[in-house]
Amino acid sequence: MKEKIWTYVWLVGFVLLTACSVSYTFNGASIDYTKVKTITIKDFPNQAPMVYPPLAQQFTEGLKDIYVRQTRLSMVRDNGDLEIEGEITGYDLAALAVQEDALSSRTKLTITVKVRYTNRTNSEEDFEQSFSAYREFDSSRMLQDVQDELCTEIVEELADQIYNATVANW
């Protein structure tokens, strides 16, 4: 009798373990890989009034990089299941923390991008939206001295924002 009970318990346990599956992803992506297999990321031209020449390529490559690193999607040139395109619309400097002598002690660099996202497997997720990020730096420093570092940080933040808005569904 005891043997039958233990056999039954093991059988039920085995069925439960094999019948139920829980999937965890640690990159935040909620992609149904049975439907979505490819992504197209078009070049983002720099349409900002103030242009930093390397920014367009740096941004496009940074955006592609996050999808390659954090998803199993294949990058294709055209007609991906997901498509991201847009343009850089802002590269702006603003004075912050004005002191008694009317001079600024901090400057803020803001980059804005307009993104059009198309999901060919679920058009309800399509959107067009602007994203922006900024970094501050000491006004005693020249923009040329800090520009590369700031742009790298801002591009990384923008890529994260766009990734979260498209495939993380947060």
DSSP file (Angstrom, degrees, kcal/mol; ACC not computed):
  #  RESIDUE AA STRUCTURE BP1 BP2  ACC     N-H-->O    O-->H-N    N-H-->O    O-->H-N    TCO  KAPPA ALPHA  PHI   PSI    X-CA   Y-CA   Z-CA
    1    1 A M     >        0   0    0      0, 0.0     4,-2.0     0, 0.0     5,-0.1   0.000 360.0 360.0 360.0 -45.9    0.0    0.0    0.0
    2    2 A K  H  >  +     0   0    0      1,-0.2     4,-2.6     2,-0.2     5,-0.2   0.889 360.0  54.3 -61.1 -38.8    2.8    2.4    1.0
    3    3 A E  H  > S+     0   0    0      1,-0.2     4,-2.4     2,-0.2    -1,-0.2   0.897 107.0  50.3 -62.8 -40.0    4.6    1.6   -2.3
    4    4 A K  H  > S+     0   0    0      2,-0.2     4,-2.4     1,-0.2    -1,-0.2   0.897 110.6  49.6 -64.3 -40.5    1.5    2.5   -4.3
    5    5 A I  H  X S+     0   0    0     -4,-2.0     4,-2.8     2,-0.2    -2,-0.2   0.938 112.5  46.5 -64.5 -47.2    1.1    5.8   -2.4
    6    6 A W  H  X S+     0   0    0     -4,-2.6     4,-2.6     2,-0.2     5,-0.2   0.893 112.8  50.2 -64.2 -39.0    4.8    6.8   -3.0
    7    7 A T  H  X S+     0   0    0     -4,-2.4     4,-2.4    -5,-0.2    -1,-0.2   0.922 112.0  48.0 -62.7 -43.3    4.5    5.8   -6.7
    8    8 A Y  H  X S+     0   0    0     -4,-2.4     4,-2.8     2,-0.2     5,-0.2   0.918 111.7  49.5 -63.0 -45.0    1.4    7.9   -7.0
    9    9 A V  H  X S+     0   0    0     -4,-2.8     4,-2.8     1,-0.2    -2,-0.2   0.928 113.0  46.8 -61.4 -46.5    3.1   10.9   -5.2
   10   10 A W  H  X S+     0   0    0     -4,-2.6     4,-2.7     2,-0.2    -1,-0.2   0.903 112.8  49.8 -63.1 -40.8    6.1   10.6   -7.5
   11   11 A L  H  X S+     0   0    0     -4,-2.4     4,-2.5    -5,-0.2    -2,-0.2   0.933 113.1  45.4 -63.5 -46.9    3.9   10.4  -10.6
   12   12 A V  H  X S+     0   0    0     -4,-2.8     4,-2.6     2,-0.2    -2,-0.2   0.921 114.2  49.7 -63.0 -43.8    1.8   13.4   -9.6
   13   13 A G  H  X S+     0   0    0     -4,-2.8     4,-2.4    -5,-0.2    -2,-0.2   0.914 111.1  48.9 -60.7 -43.8    5.0   15.4   -8.8
   14   14 A F  H  X S+     0   0    0     -4,-2.7     4,-2.2     2,-0.2     5,-0.2   0.921 111.6  49.0 -62.6 -44.9    6.6   14.4  -12.1
   15   15 A V  H  X S+     0   0    0     -4,-2.5     4,-2.2     1,-0.2     5,-0.2   0.919 111.9  49.1 -61.5 -44.4    3.4   15.5  -14.0
   16   16 A L  H  X S+     0   0    0     -4,-2.6     4,-1.7     1,-0.2    -1,-0.2   0.913 111.9  48.4 -63.0 -42.6    3.2   18.8  -12.2
   17   17 A L  H  < S+     0   0    0     -4,-2.4    -1,-0.2     1,-0.2    -2,-0.2   0.870 118.0  39.5 -67.3 -36.5    6.9   19.6  -12.8
   18   18 A T  H  < S+     0   0    0     -4,-2.2    -1,-0.2    -5,-0.2    -2,-0.2   0.750 114.7  52.5 -85.8 -23.0    6.7   18.8  -16.5
   19   19 A A  H  < S+     0   0    0     -4,-2.2     2,-0.4    -5,-0.2    -2,-0.2   0.811 104.7  59.0 -82.2 -30.4    3.3   20.3  -17.2
   20   20 A C     <  +     0   0    0     -4,-1.7     2,-0.4    -5,-0.2    -1,-0.0  -0.828  61.9 178.4-103.6 135.7    4.1   23.7  -15.7
   21   21 A S        -     0   0    0     -2,-0.4     2,-0.5     2,-0.0    -3,-0.1  -0.998  11.0-163.1-136.6 136.8    6.8   25.9  -16.9
   22   22 A V        -     0   0    0     -2,-0.4     2,-0.5     2,-0.0    -2,-0.0  -0.962   9.9-154.9-116.6 131.8    7.7   29.4  -15.7
   23   23 A S        -     0   0    0     -2,-0.5     2,-0.4     2,-0.0    -2,-0.0  -0.926   9.1-172.0-112.9 126.4    9.9   31.6  -17.9
   24   24 A Y        -     0   0    0     -2,-0.5     2,-0.4     2,-0.0    -2,-0.0  -0.945   3.3-169.7-115.0 136.1   12.0   34.3  -16.4
   25   25 A T        -     0   0    0     -2,-0.4     3,-0.3     1,-0.1    -2,-0.0  -0.988   9.7-164.7-121.8 137.7   13.9   36.9  -18.4
   26   26 A F  S    S+     0   0    0     -2,-0.4    -1,-0.1     1,-0.2    -2,-0.0   0.385  82.4  66.3-101.6   3.3   16.4   39.2  -16.8
   27   27 A N  S    S-     0   0    0      2,-0.2    -1,-0.2    43,-0.1     3,-0.1   0.440 105.1-118.1-101.9  -0.8   16.7   41.7  -19.6
   28   28 A G        +     0   0    0     -3,-0.3     2,-0.2     1,-0.3    -2,-0.1   0.394  65.5 141.1  84.9  -4.3   13.1   42.9  -19.2
   29   29 A A        -     0   0    0     41,-0.2     2,-0.3     1,-0.1    -1,-0.3  -0.504  34.7-169.7 -76.9 139.0   12.1   41.9  -22.7
   30   30 A S        +     0   0    0    137,-3.0     2,-0.4    -2,-0.2    -1,-0.1  -0.628  30.7 151.7-123.6  71.8    8.7   40.4  -23.3
   31   31 A I        -     0   0    0     -2,-0.3     2,-1.2   137,-0.0     3,-0.1  -0.868  45.2-139.7-107.5 132.2    9.0   39.2  -26.8
   32   32 A D    >>  -     0   0    0     -2,-0.4     4,-2.9     1,-0.2     3,-1.9  -0.781  18.5-169.1 -88.4  96.7    7.1   36.3  -28.2
   33   33 A Y  T 34 S+     0   0    0     -2,-1.2    -1,-0.2     1,-0.3    -2,-0.0   0.579  80.1  68.5 -69.2  -8.5    9.9   34.7  -30.2
   34   34 A T  T 34 S+     0   0    0      1,-0.1    -1,-0.3    -3,-0.1     3,-0.1   0.761 117.7  22.5 -76.6 -23.4    7.5   32.3  -32.0
   35   35 A K  T <4 S+     0   0    0     -3,-1.9     2,-0.6     1,-0.2    -2,-0.2   0.752 122.2  54.5-107.8 -37.1    6.0   35.4  -33.7
   36   36 A V     <  +     0   0    0     -4,-2.9    -1,-0.2     1,-0.1     3,-0.1  -0.896  51.4 144.4-110.1 117.2    8.8   38.0  -33.6
   37   37 A K        +     0   0    0     -2,-0.6    37,-2.7     1,-0.2     2,-0.3   0.602  57.9  45.1-122.9 -22.2   12.2   36.9  -35.1
   38   38 A T  E     -a   74   0A   0     35,-0.2    44,-1.5    41,-0.1     2,-0.4  -0.878  52.9-163.6-131.2 158.4   13.7   40.0  -36.7
   39   39 A I  E     -ab  75  82A   0     35,-2.5    37,-2.7    -2,-0.3     2,-0.5  -0.999   5.6-157.6-140.0 141.3   14.2   43.7  -36.2
   40   40 A T  E     - b   0  83A   0     42,-2.6    44,-2.8    -2,-0.4     2,-0.5  -0.982   6.9-173.4-117.1 126.3   15.1   46.5  -38.5
   41   41 A I  E     - b   0  84A   0     -2,-0.5    44,-0.2    35,-0.4     3,-0.1  -0.955  14.9-153.2-120.5 111.3   16.7   49.7  -37.1
   42   42 A K        -     0   0    0     42,-2.5     2,-0.1    -2,-0.5    36,-0.0  -0.357  31.8 -85.8 -78.0 159.7   17.1   52.4  -39.7
   43   43 A D        -     0   0    0     -2,-0.1    43,-0.4     1,-0.1    -1,-0.1  -0.421  36.9-136.3 -63.6 139.7   19.7   55.1  -39.5
   44   44 A F        -     0   0    0     12,-0.4    43,-0.2    41,-0.1    16,-0.2  -0.864  19.6-150.0-100.1 101.3   18.7   58.1  -37.4
   45   45 A P        -     0   0    0      0, 0.0    43,-2.7     0, 0.0     2,-0.9  -0.372  20.2-113.8 -70.1 152.7   19.8   61.3  -39.3
   46   46 A N  B     +c   88   0A   0     41,-0.2    43,-0.1     1,-0.1    10,-0.0  -0.781  44.2 161.8 -91.2 105.4   20.7   64.3  -37.3
   47   47 A Q        +     0   0    0     41,-2.6    42,-0.2    -2,-0.9    -1,-0.1   0.239  31.8 127.1-104.4   9.2   18.0   67.0  -38.0
   48   48 A A        -     0   0    0     40,-0.3    42,-0.2     1,-0.1    41,-0.1  -0.351  68.9-124.1 -68.4 147.8   18.8   69.1  -34.9
   49   49 A P  S    S+     0   0    0      0, 0.0     2,-0.6     0, 0.0    -1,-0.1   0.881 106.6  48.1 -59.2 -38.1   19.5   72.8  -35.4
   50   50 A M  S    S-     0   0    0     41,-0.2     2,-0.5     2,-0.0    -2,-0.1  -0.931  87.0-157.0-104.7 121.4   22.9   72.3  -33.7
   51   51 A V        -     0   0    0     -2,-0.6    40,-0.0    -4,-0.1    -4,-0.0  -0.856  20.9-167.7-110.5 129.0   24.7   69.3  -35.1
   52   52 A Y    >   -     0   0    0     -2,-0.5     3,-2.2     1,-0.1     4,-0.4  -0.948  25.9-143.9-104.9 106.7   27.4   67.2  -33.6
   53   53 A P  T >  S+     0   0    0      0, 0.0     3,-0.6     0, 0.0     4,-0.4   0.776  91.1  47.7 -49.5 -44.0   28.6   65.2  -36.6
   54   54 A P  T 3> S+     0   0    0      0, 0.0     4,-2.3     0, 0.0     5,-0.2   0.640  91.6  85.2 -74.1  -8.8   29.4   61.8  -35.0
   55   55 A L  H <> S+     0   0    0     -3,-2.2     4,-3.1     1,-0.2     5,-0.3   0.879  81.4  56.1 -63.5 -41.6   26.1   61.7  -33.1
   56   56 A A  H <> S+     0   0    0     -3,-0.6     4,-2.3    -4,-0.4   -12,-0.4   0.938 114.8  37.9 -58.5 -49.4   23.9   60.2  -35.8
   57   57 A Q  H  > S+     0   0    0     -4,-0.4     4,-2.6     2,-0.2     5,-0.3   0.907 116.3  53.0 -69.2 -40.6   26.1   57.1  -36.3
   58   58 A Q  H  X S+     0   0    0     -4,-2.3     4,-2.1     2,-0.2    -2,-0.2   0.911 112.3  45.4 -60.8 -42.9   26.9   56.8  -32.5
   59   59 A F  H  X S+     0   0    0     -4,-3.1     4,-2.5    -5,-0.2     5,-0.2   0.950 113.1  48.6 -66.8 -49.1   23.1   56.9  -31.7
   60   60 A T  H  X S+     0   0    0     -4,-2.3     4,-2.3    -5,-0.3    -2,-0.2   0.919 114.7  45.5 -58.2 -45.2   22.1   54.4  -34.4
   61   61 A E  H  X S+     0   0    0     -4,-2.6     4,-2.4     1,-0.2    -1,-0.2   0.883 111.5  52.5 -67.6 -37.9   24.9   51.9  -33.4
   62   62 A G  H  X S+     0   0    0     -4,-2.1     4,-1.5    -5,-0.3    -1,-0.2   0.884 110.4  48.4 -64.1 -38.2   24.1   52.3  -29.7
   63   63 A L  H  X S+     0   0    0     -4,-2.5     4,-1.2     2,-0.2    -2,-0.2   0.919 112.6  47.4 -67.9 -44.4   20.4   51.5  -30.4
   64   64 A K  H  X S+     0   0    0     -4,-2.3     4,-2.2    -5,-0.2     3,-0.3   0.909 107.6  58.6 -61.4 -41.0   21.3   48.5  -32.5
   65   65 A D  H  X S+     0   0    0     -4,-2.4     4,-2.6     1,-0.2     5,-0.2   0.881 101.1  52.9 -59.3 -42.3   23.7   47.3  -29.8
   66   66 A I  H  X S+     0   0    0     -4,-1.5     4,-2.0     1,-0.2    -1,-0.2   0.876 111.5  46.3 -65.7 -35.6   21.1   47.1  -27.0
   67   67 A Y  H  X S+     0   0    0     -4,-1.2     4,-1.2    -3,-0.3     6,-0.4   0.866 113.5  48.7 -74.0 -35.4   18.8   44.9  -29.1
   68   68 A V  H  < S+     0   0    0     -4,-2.2    -2,-0.2     1,-0.2    -1,-0.2   0.915 117.2  41.9 -67.8 -42.2   21.6   42.6  -30.2
   69   69 A R  H  < S+     0   0    0     -4,-2.6    -2,-0.2    -5,-0.2    -1,-0.2   0.848 123.4  34.9 -73.0 -35.3   22.9   42.2  -26.6
   70   70 A Q  H  < S+     0   0    0     -4,-2.0     2,-0.3    -5,-0.2   -41,-0.2   0.411 115.5  43.8-109.7   2.5   19.5   41.9  -24.9
   71   71 A T     <  -     0   0    0     -4,-1.2     0, 0.0     2,-0.1     0, 0.0  -0.872  68.3-128.7-135.3 172.4   17.3   40.0  -27.3
   72   72 A R        +     0   0    0     -2,-0.3     2,-0.1     2,-0.1    -4,-0.1   0.175  65.7 130.4-101.9  14.6   17.5   37.0  -29.7
   73   73 A L        -     0   0    0     -6,-0.4     2,-0.4   -35,-0.1   -35,-0.2  -0.412  58.0-127.0 -71.1 143.2   16.2   39.0  -32.6
   74   74 A S  E     -a   38   0A   0    -37,-2.7   -35,-2.5    -2,-0.1     2,-0.5  -0.774  20.8-126.4 -89.7 133.8   18.1   38.9  -35.9
   75   75 A M  E     -a   39   0A   0     -2,-0.4     2,-0.3   -37,-0.2   -35,-0.2  -0.693  33.8-179.1 -80.6 122.8   19.0   42.3  -37.3
   76   76 A V        -     0   0    0    -37,-2.7   -35,-0.4    -2,-0.5     4,-0.2  -0.913  32.7-129.0-123.5 153.8   17.7   42.7  -40.9
   77   77 A R  S    S+     0   0    0     -2,-0.3     2,-0.3     1,-0.1    -1,-0.1   0.890  86.3  10.0 -68.1 -41.9   18.1   45.6  -43.3
   78   78 A D  S    S+     0   0    0      1,-0.1    -1,-0.1   -38,-0.1   -39,-0.0  -0.962 116.7  16.3-140.6 154.3   14.5   45.9  -44.3
   79   79 A N        +     0   0    0     -2,-0.3    -1,-0.1     1,-0.1    -2,-0.1   0.825  69.2 173.3  56.8  41.7   11.0   44.7  -43.3
   80   80 A G        -     0   0    0     -4,-0.2    40,-0.2     2,-0.2   -41,-0.2  -0.347  48.3-111.2 -70.1 160.3   11.8   43.3  -39.9
   81   81 A D  S    S+     0   0    0    -43,-0.1    39,-3.1     1,-0.1    40,-0.5   0.872 113.8  34.3 -59.1 -36.0    9.0   42.0  -37.7
   82   82 A L  E    S-bD  39 119A   0    -44,-1.5   -42,-2.6    37,-0.2     2,-0.4  -0.944  79.7-168.9-115.3 142.1    9.8   45.1  -35.5
   83   83 A E  E     -bD  40 118A   0     35,-2.7    35,-2.7    -2,-0.4     2,-0.5  -0.994   7.2-172.9-136.7 132.9   11.0   48.3  -37.1
   84   84 A I  E     +bD  41 117A   0    -44,-2.8   -42,-2.5    -2,-0.4     2,-0.3  -0.987  19.3 150.0-124.3 127.5   12.5   51.4  -35.4
   85   85 A E  E     + D   0 116A   0     31,-2.1    31,-3.5    -2,-0.5     2,-0.3  -0.947   9.6 110.8-147.1 167.5   13.2   54.5  -37.3
   86   86 A G  E     - D   0 115A   0    -43,-0.4     2,-0.3    -2,-0.3    29,-0.2  -0.993  46.8 -92.6 160.9-157.7   13.3   58.3  -36.7
   87   87 A E  E     - D   0 114A   0     27,-1.6    27,-2.9    -2,-0.3     2,-0.6  -0.988  29.3-104.8-151.9 156.9   15.6   61.2  -36.4
   88   88 A I  E     +cD  46 113A   0    -43,-2.7   -41,-2.6    -2,-0.3   -40,-0.3  -0.772  39.2 174.1 -82.3 120.7   17.6   63.2  -33.9
   89   89 A T  E     +     0   0A   0     23,-2.0     2,-0.4    -2,-0.6    24,-0.2   0.589  55.2  38.0-108.9 -13.3   15.6   66.4  -33.4
   90   90 A G  E     + D   0 112A   0     22,-1.9    22,-2.2   -42,-0.2     2,-0.2  -0.992  36.1 164.7-147.2 138.2   17.5   68.2  -30.6
   91   91 A Y  E     + D   0 111A   0     -2,-0.4     2,-0.4    20,-0.2    20,-0.2  -0.761  36.6 169.7-143.5  90.2   21.0   68.8  -29.4
   92   92 A D  E     - D   0 110A   0     18,-2.8    18,-2.8    -2,-0.2     2,-0.4  -0.837  29.4-155.7-121.6 143.6   20.6   71.7  -27.0
   93   93 A L  E     - D   0 109A   0     -2,-0.4     2,-0.4    16,-0.2    16,-0.2  -0.927  16.3-177.8-111.1 139.0   22.7   73.5  -24.4
   94   94 A A  E     - D   0 108A   0     14,-1.9    14,-3.0    -2,-0.4     2,-0.3  -1.000  25.9-123.0-138.1 137.8   21.1   75.4  -21.5
   95   95 A A  E     - D   0 107A   0     -2,-0.4     2,-0.3    12,-0.2    12,-0.2  -0.594  34.4-176.8 -77.3 137.3   22.6   77.4  -18.8
   96   96 A L  E     + D   0 106A   0     10,-3.2    10,-1.5    -2,-0.3     9,-0.8  -0.836  51.9  27.3-127.6 166.1   21.8   76.2  -15.2
   97   97 A A  E    S-     0   0A   0     -2,-0.3     8,-1.5     7,-0.2     2,-0.2   0.911  72.3-155.6  50.0  59.6   22.6   77.4  -11.7
   98   98 A V  E     - D   0 104A   0      6,-0.2     6,-0.2    -3,-0.2    -1,-0.2  -0.478  11.3-147.9 -68.0 131.5   23.0   81.1  -12.5
   99   99 A Q    >   -     0   0    0      4,-3.1     3,-1.8    -2,-0.2    -1,-0.1  -0.240  31.5 -85.9 -93.4-177.6   25.2   82.8   -9.8
  100  100 A E  T 3  S+     0   0    0      1,-0.3    -2,-0.1     2,-0.1    -1,-0.0   0.835 126.9  56.8 -57.8 -35.8   25.2   86.3   -8.3
  101  101 A D  T 3  S-     0   0    0      2,-0.2    -1,-0.3     1,-0.1     3,-0.1   0.282 119.1-110.9 -83.2  13.1   27.4   87.6  -11.1
  102  102 A A  S <  S+     0   0    0     -3,-1.8     2,-0.3     1,-0.3    -2,-0.1   0.605  80.0 125.3  68.3  14.8   24.8   86.4  -13.7
  103  103 A L        -     0   0    0     -6,-0.1    -4,-3.1    -8,-0.0     2,-0.3  -0.790  62.3-118.5-102.2 149.2   27.1   83.7  -14.9
  104  104 A S  E     -D   98   0A   0     -2,-0.3    -6,-0.2    -6,-0.2    -7,-0.2  -0.643  17.2-168.4 -86.0 139.1   26.1   80.0  -15.1
  105  105 A S  E    S+     0   0A   0     -8,-1.5    34,-2.0    -9,-0.8    35,-0.4   0.616  76.2  38.7 -97.9 -15.5   28.1   77.5  -13.1
  106  106 A R  E     -DE  96 138A   0    -10,-1.5   -10,-3.2    32,-0.3     2,-0.4  -0.963  64.2-159.6-133.7 150.0   26.5   74.5  -14.8
  107  107 A T  E     -DE  95 137A   0     30,-2.8    30,-2.6    -2,-0.3     2,-0.5  -0.980  10.4-146.2-128.4 143.1   25.4   73.7  -18.4
  108  108 A K  E     -DE  94 136A   0    -14,-3.0   -14,-1.9    -2,-0.4     2,-0.6  -0.940   4.0-159.5-114.1 126.8   23.0   71.1  -19.5
  109  109 A L  E     -DE  93 135A   0     26,-3.0    26,-1.9    -2,-0.5     2,-0.4  -0.925  15.1-173.2-102.4 121.8   23.3   69.1  -22.7
  110  110 A T  E     -DE  92 134A   0    -18,-2.8   -18,-2.8    -2,-0.6     2,-0.5  -0.956   9.2-165.8-119.1 133.2   20.0   67.6  -23.9
  111  111 A I  E     -DE  91 133A   0     22,-2.6    22,-1.8    -2,-0.4     2,-0.4  -0.973   7.6-168.8-117.2 131.8   19.6   65.2  -26.8
  112  112 A T  E     -DE  90 132A   0    -22,-2.2   -23,-2.0    -2,-0.5   -22,-1.9  -0.964   2.9-173.2-121.9 136.5   16.1   64.5  -28.2
  113  113 A V  E     -DE  88 131A   0     18,-2.9    18,-2.9    -2,-0.4     2,-0.5  -0.981  17.4-142.6-127.7 142.1   15.1   61.8  -30.7
  114  114 A K  E     -DE  87 130A   0    -27,-2.9   -27,-1.6    -2,-0.4     2,-0.4  -0.906  24.8-164.4-101.4 128.4   11.8   61.2  -32.4
  115  115 A V  E     -DE  86 129A   0     14,-3.3    14,-2.5    -2,-0.5     2,-0.5  -0.936  16.8-164.6-121.4 135.2   11.1   57.5  -32.8
  116  116 A R  E     -DE  85 128A   0    -31,-3.5   -31,-2.1    -2,-0.4     2,-0.5  -0.981  16.1-167.6-114.8 120.0    8.6   55.6  -35.0
  117  117 A Y  E     -DE  84 127A   0     10,-3.1    10,-1.8    -2,-0.5     2,-0.5  -0.922   5.2-173.0-113.2 129.2    8.1   52.0  -33.8
  118  118 A T  E     -D   83   0A   0    -35,-2.7   -35,-2.7    -2,-0.5     2,-0.6  -0.985   9.5-168.2-123.9 127.4    6.3   49.5  -36.0
  119  119 A N  E >   -D   82   0A   0     -2,-0.5     3,-0.9   -37,-0.2   -37,-0.2  -0.931   3.5-168.1-112.6 104.7    5.4   46.0  -34.8
  120  120 A R  T 3  S+     0   0    0    -39,-3.1     3,-0.2    -2,-0.6   -38,-0.1   0.633  87.3  51.1 -71.0 -13.0    4.3   44.0  -37.8
  121  121 A T  T 3  S+     0   0    0    -40,-0.5    -1,-0.2     1,-0.2     2,-0.2   0.620 126.3  20.3 -96.6 -14.8    2.9   41.2  -35.7
  122  122 A N    X   -     0   0    0     -3,-0.9     3,-2.0     1,-0.1    -1,-0.2  -0.644  62.6-174.6-154.6  89.6    0.8   43.4  -33.4
  123  123 A S  G >  S+     0   0    0      1,-0.3     3,-1.3    -3,-0.2    -4,-0.1   0.642  78.0  76.9 -66.1 -14.0    0.0   46.9  -34.9
  124  124 A E  G 3  S+     0   0    0      1,-0.2    -1,-0.3    -5,-0.0    -2,-0.0   0.718  91.3  56.5 -66.7 -19.1   -1.6   47.9  -31.6
  125  125 A E  G <  S+     0   0    0     -3,-2.0    -1,-0.2    -6,-0.2    -2,-0.2   0.521  80.9 116.3 -89.7  -6.1    1.9   48.4  -30.2
  126  126 A D    <   +     0   0    0     -3,-1.3     2,-0.3    -4,-0.2    -8,-0.2  -0.294  39.9 161.5 -61.3 145.0    2.9   50.9  -32.9
  127  127 A F  E     -E  117   0A   0    -10,-1.8   -10,-3.1     2,-0.1     2,-0.4  -0.990  37.4-144.5-157.9 163.8    3.8   54.4  -31.8
  128  128 A E  E     +E  116   0A   0     -2,-0.3     2,-0.3   -12,-0.2   -12,-0.2  -0.991  39.6 152.0-129.7 124.5    5.5   57.6  -32.6
  129  129 A Q  E     -E  115   0A   0    -14,-2.5   -14,-3.3    -2,-0.4     2,-0.4  -0.994  39.8-124.0-154.2 150.7    7.1   59.3  -29.6
  130  130 A S  E     -E  114   0A   0     -2,-0.3     2,-0.4   -16,-0.2   -16,-0.2  -0.812  23.8-168.0 -98.8 143.2   10.0   61.7  -28.7
  131  131 A F  E     -E  113   0A   0    -18,-2.9   -18,-2.9    -2,-0.4     2,-0.3  -0.967   6.5-178.7-126.4 143.6   12.6   60.7  -26.1
  132  132 A S  E     +E  112   0A   0     -2,-0.4     2,-0.3   -20,-0.2   -20,-0.2  -0.990   8.4 177.1-143.3 155.1   15.1   62.9  -24.5
  133  133 A A  E     -E  111   0A   0    -22,-1.8   -22,-2.6    -2,-0.3     2,-0.3  -0.972   9.9-166.1-149.2 156.9   18.0   62.6  -22.0
  134  134 A Y  E     -E  110   0A   0     -2,-0.3     2,-0.3   -24,-0.2   -24,-0.2  -0.940  11.8-158.6-143.9 164.2   20.5   65.1  -20.6
  135  135 A R  E     -E  109   0A   0    -26,-1.9   -26,-3.0    -2,-0.3     2,-0.3  -0.987  16.9-139.3-140.4 146.2   23.7   65.5  -18.7
  136  136 A E  E     -E  108   0A   0     -2,-0.3     2,-0.3   -28,-0.2   -28,-0.2  -0.757  20.1-178.9-102.6 152.2   25.0   68.4  -16.8
  137  137 A F  E     -E  107   0A   0    -30,-2.6   -30,-2.8    -2,-0.3     2,-0.2  -0.977  38.5 -84.9-146.2 160.4   28.6   69.6  -16.8
  138  138 A D  E >   -E  106   0A   0     -2,-0.3     3,-1.9   -32,-0.2   -32,-0.3  -0.436  32.7-137.0 -66.9 131.5   30.6   72.4  -15.1
  139  139 A S  T 3  S+     0   0    0    -34,-2.0   -33,-0.2     1,-0.3    -1,-0.1   0.648  99.2  71.7 -67.5 -14.7   30.4   75.6  -17.2
  140  140 A S  T 3  S+     0   0    0    -35,-0.4     2,-0.3     2,-0.1    -1,-0.3   0.650  89.0  78.5 -74.3 -12.3   34.1   76.2  -16.7
  141  141 A R  S <  S-     0   0    0     -3,-1.9     2,-0.2     1,-0.0    -4,-0.1  -0.735  87.3-117.6 -96.4 145.3   34.7   73.3  -19.1
  142  142 A M    >>  -     0   0    0     -2,-0.3     3,-1.2     1,-0.1     4,-0.9  -0.553  18.6-125.4 -78.7 144.1   34.4   73.6  -22.8
  143  143 A L  H >> S+     0   0    0      1,-0.3     4,-2.3    -2,-0.2     3,-1.0   0.897 110.8  60.4 -55.2 -41.8   31.7   71.5  -24.5
  144  144 A Q  H 34 S+     0   0    0      1,-0.3     4,-0.4     2,-0.2    -1,-0.3   0.787 101.7  54.4 -58.5 -28.1   34.4   70.1  -26.9
  145  145 A D  H <4 S+     0   0    0     -3,-1.2    -1,-0.3     1,-0.2    -2,-0.2   0.768 122.8  24.2 -78.1 -25.5   36.2   68.7  -23.8
  146  146 A V  H <X S+     0   0    0     -3,-1.0     4,-2.7    -4,-0.9     5,-0.3   0.479  94.8  97.1-116.4  -6.9   33.2   66.8  -22.4
  147  147 A Q  H  X S+     0   0    0     -4,-2.3     4,-2.8     1,-0.2     5,-0.2   0.879  83.0  48.9 -57.0 -47.6   31.1   66.2  -25.5
  148  148 A D  H  > S+     0   0    0     -4,-0.4     4,-2.0     1,-0.2    -1,-0.2   0.933 115.1  44.4 -61.1 -47.0   32.2   62.7  -26.4
  149  149 A E  H  > S+     0   0    0      2,-0.2     4,-2.0     1,-0.2    -2,-0.2   0.924 115.5  47.4 -64.0 -45.9   31.7   61.4  -22.8
  150  150 A L  H  X S+     0   0    0     -4,-2.7     4,-2.7     1,-0.2     5,-0.2   0.918 111.4  50.5 -63.8 -43.5   28.4   63.1  -22.4
  151  151 A C  H  X S+     0   0    0     -4,-2.8     4,-2.9    -5,-0.3     5,-0.2   0.889 108.1  53.2 -63.7 -38.6   27.1   61.9  -25.7
  152  152 A T  H  X S+     0   0    0     -4,-2.0     4,-1.9    -5,-0.2    -1,-0.2   0.931 112.6  44.2 -60.4 -45.9   28.1   58.3  -24.9
  153  153 A E  H  X S+     0   0    0     -4,-2.0     4,-2.0     2,-0.2    -2,-0.2   0.908 115.4  47.3 -65.8 -42.7   26.1   58.4  -21.6
  154  154 A I  H  X S+     0   0    0     -4,-2.7     4,-2.8     2,-0.2     5,-0.2   0.913 110.4  51.7 -67.5 -42.7   23.1   60.1  -23.1
  155  155 A V  H  X S+     0   0    0     -4,-2.9     4,-2.6     1,-0.2    -1,-0.2   0.906 109.2  51.4 -60.1 -41.7   23.0   57.7  -26.1
  156  156 A E  H  X S+     0   0    0     -4,-1.9     4,-2.0    -5,-0.2    -1,-0.2   0.914 111.7  46.5 -62.0 -43.3   23.1   54.8  -23.6
  157  157 A E  H  X S+     0   0    0     -4,-2.0     4,-2.4     2,-0.2    -2,-0.2   0.912 112.8  49.2 -66.0 -42.6   20.2   56.3  -21.6
  158  158 A L  H  X S+     0   0    0     -4,-2.8     4,-2.6     2,-0.2     5,-0.2   0.913 109.5  52.0 -63.2 -42.1   18.1   57.0  -24.8
  159  159 A A  H  X S+     0   0    0     -4,-2.6     4,-2.7     1,-0.2    -1,-0.2   0.911 110.1  49.6 -60.4 -42.2   18.7   53.5  -26.0
  160  160 A D  H  X S+     0   0    0     -4,-2.0     4,-2.7     2,-0.2    -2,-0.2   0.920 110.7  49.8 -61.7 -44.6   17.5   52.1  -22.7
  161  161 A Q  H  X S+     0   0    0     -4,-2.4     4,-2.0     2,-0.2    -2,-0.2   0.921 114.0  44.6 -60.4 -44.9   14.4   54.3  -22.8
  162  162 A I  H  X S+     0   0    0     -4,-2.6     4,-1.7     2,-0.2     5,-0.2   0.906 112.4  51.8 -68.6 -41.8   13.5   53.2  -26.4
  163  163 A Y  H  X>S+     0   0    0     -4,-2.7     4,-2.1    -5,-0.2     5,-1.4   0.935 111.5  47.5 -58.3 -47.4   14.2   49.5  -25.6
  164  164 A N  I  <>S+     0   0    0     -4,-2.7     6,-1.1     1,-0.2     5,-0.7   0.875 112.6  49.1 -63.5 -37.4   11.9   49.7  -22.5
  165  165 A A  I  <5S+     0   0    0     -4,-2.0    -1,-0.2    -5,-0.2    -2,-0.2   0.771 120.4  35.6 -73.7 -25.0    9.1   51.4  -24.6
  166  166 A T  I  <5S+     0   0    0     -4,-1.7    -2,-0.2    -3,-0.2    -3,-0.2   0.930 134.9   3.9 -96.3 -57.7    9.3   48.9  -27.4
  167  167 A V  I  <5S+     0   0    0     -4,-2.1  -137,-3.0    -5,-0.2    -3,-0.2   0.595 120.4  61.7-111.9 -11.5   10.0   45.4  -26.2
  168  168 A A  I   <S-     0   0    0     -5,-1.4    -4,-0.2  -139,-0.3    -3,-0.2   0.734  80.1-153.6 -86.9 -21.0   10.1   45.6  -22.4
  169  169 A N      <       0   0    0     -5,-0.7    -4,-0.1    -6,-0.3    -5,-0.1   0.893 360.0 360.0  50.5  48.2    6.4   46.8  -22.1
  170  170 A W              0   0    0     -6,-1.1    -1,-0.1     0, 0.0    -5,-0.1   0.431 360.0 360.0 -88.6 360.0    7.0   48.6  -18.8
